[in-house]
Structure formats: structure tokens, C-alpha cells
Amino acid sequence: MLQAEPTQTAVRSDTSVALHQLAHARAGDKGERLNVALFAYDPDHYTTLLEQVTEERVLALFAHRGASRVRRYPLPNLAGMNFVIDDVLQGGVNGALNLDGHGKTLSFLLLSMEVDAS
């Protein structure tokens, strides 16, 4: 579990790619909490995802939406991981004034993260 100040989200290198080139994601929500499951297309990329898609980077990526805490749960047998992100839905489905109170599209924000694919 991470509760910290957001840090830098970008990885800069000659081999940087958007995360969506290595993985797919699915999002769900409950109140102010968002779950984003991330799965490598190729199990050989799972170690790269574990090393680079950290709680710190995910918290920084969602900081502009008010995220206060991120927990990551590795799923090695599925070459995936689940992120639980607190306070990110700006009031939840009944209270949010944003376009996506459910948070279903927020998996695309995670998939925009840059990772080093070398």
C-alpha cells in the first residue's frame, strides 16, 4: 500500500513505448475507489510491467484526479496485476460532475503511461 506524494510518471529512453503496446486493462469502480486490472499481452513482458508500473508511478499519473493512495496486487499466474486507487472518482457515480463518473475509461489513462520496452 502506498500513501505518498506523487512522483515523476514518465520513463524516457530510446525504447520507450506507451503501455498499451505491451498490455491491456480493464477498470471497475465502487464509490470513490477504482480497480484497474493490467495484463501483459506477452507473459515475457510481465517482469517489465512489475518493474515499471509501480504504485508510485500510478499515484503520480492519477494525482490530478485527487488520488490519495494506490495498492498493487501482482497476479503472476495471469501475467497481470490489479491496482486499487482511492479517491480518484471525484465523488463517485452519484456525486461526480465529470463525464465518466463510473471511471470505466480510466484504464486508458493507465495505458498511456510510458514504459521502457528494452
Secondary structure, 3 states (H helix, E strand, C coil): CECCCCCCCCCCCCCEEEHHHCEEEEEEEECCEEEEEEEECCHHHHHHHHHHCCHHHHHHHHHHHCCCEEEEEEEHHHCEEEEEEECCCCCHHHHCCCCCCCCCCHHHHHHCCEEECC
